Amino acid sequence: MGRSSAAVLSLPGRTLGFPAQQMKINEGTADRAIRIIVGLVLVALVFVGPRTPWGWLGLLPLVTGIAGRCPAYTLFGIRTCRVSGKS
């Protein structure tokens, strides 16, 4: 059996394939660091300070910062990471 260039997630009764090209990182180091810090601060609001459930919105920048990929950036064609130069 040959391997394809797609990542595959298997769930009971389903197989979801994600082309490897769609999983490229589109956030730079500074962008990722800012997203992680902002996400942690917002999530902390759930447990300390005003204890507001709005802090759970911090999961969005936290997850995208950790993953290094922002779906909105992909949609608008934005990249904040360096493009690797190939000779």
Rosetta blueprint (number, residue, H / E / L):
1 M L
2 G L
3 R L
4 S L
5 S L
6 A E
7 A E
8 V E
9 L E
10 S E
11 L E
12 P L
13 G L
14 R E
15 T E
16 L E
17 G E
18 F E
19 P E
20 A H
21 Q H
22 Q H
23 M H
24 K L
25 I L
26 N L
27 E L
28 G L
29 T H
30 A H
31 D H
32 R H
33 A H
34 I H
35 R H
36 I H
37 I H
38 V H
39 G H
40 L H
41 V H
42 L H
43 V H
44 A H
45 L H
46 V H
47 F H
48 V L
49 G L
50 P L
51 R L
52 T L
53 P H
54 W H
55 G H
56 W H
57 L H
58 G H
59 L H
60 L H
61 P H
62 L H
63 V H
64 T H
65 G H
66 I H
67 A H
68 G L
69 R L
70 C L
71 P H
72 A H
73 Y H
74 T H
75 L H
76 F H
77 G L
78 I L
79 R L
80 T L
81 C L
82 R L
83 V L
84 S L
85 G L
86 K L
87 S L
